[in-house]
C-alpha cells in the first residue's frame, strides 16, 4: 500500500450573563466569573517543518474488489485478477480494458468495477495519471455505492500523492457523503489539508476522525502537529500525550512531545522523553539531544 504520509477548529467565546429578575440589582456578594487560564506560549520557536517528526502516513486501500468475475479464466475480469495477483500489470491492464469493451449499458456495475480495478492496477504499477483517469471513469459509470466510495477514496489517495491537495479533499468528501461513518476518510482529509498548510482545517478533520474512533493514536499524533502549527500549544501537548497513552511505543509522538517540552523549557520532562526514546528509537533520542544542545549553545 502506498503511504503518504498527510479543518478548521472554531474557538467559541462563552459570554457569561446574569438575567435581571424584577429589576433587582446583582448581589454585592456575587462572585466574579472565573478567569480562564492563559494559554502558555513556547519560549523557543522550534520549526515544525524542520524539527518536528512528520505526519503519520495516510490510510490507503488500493485493492481489487473481487467477486465481479466468473471463475472461468476466459472471462477477462477473472484473467485480469489473476494477472494482477501474479504481478503481471501490463497483462492485467490489457484484460481489464477488454472487459470494459465487452460491458454494455445494461451492466453499469460491472463496467464501474472494471474501471475501478483498472485504476488499482495502474496505481500499483506507479502509473498515477492513468489511475486517476480510471478511477474517475469508475465514479462516472453509475456504480454500486460501495464501488463509488472506493473509487473516490483511491482517487483521493492518488491525487494527494501527486500533491493535488484541493482535488484530493474534494474526492475524499465524496466518500464522506457516501460513507459518513468511515473515520479514515476524515483522517486522510486532515492529512491533505495539513500538507497544503491548512492547519486549522486539518485540526477539525482529525477531530472528526477521532469522533468516530477515539482510540486512533495516529490521529491524535497528527492532531498534535496541526495544533502546534496553528499555535494552539496546550492542545498540542494534550494530543501528543493522548497519542503516547494509547500507543506507548509511538516513538514519533514521544519525540514530538519532547520537542514541545524543549520549546517550553521543561527540562525534566524533556529528559524523560529522551530516556523513553533511547529504548524505542535511539536515533530520535540522539536527534533530540542534539537539538537541545544546539538550542542551549545559542543562549
Secondary structure, DSSP 8 states (H G I E B T S, - for coil): --------------------STT----TT-------------SS---TTTTS-------------TTSS-S-TTSHHHHHHHHHHTT-HHHHHHHHHHHHHH--TT-HHHHHHHHHHHHHHHHHTT-HHHHHHHHHHHHHS---HHHHHHHHHHHHHHHHHTT-HHHHHHHHHHHHHH-TT-HHHHHHHHHHHHHTT-HHHHHHHHHHHHHH-TT-HHHHHHHHHHHHHTT-HHHHHHHHHHHHHH-TT-HHHHHHHHHHHHHTT-HHHHHHHHHHHHHH-HHHHHHHHHHHHHHHHT-
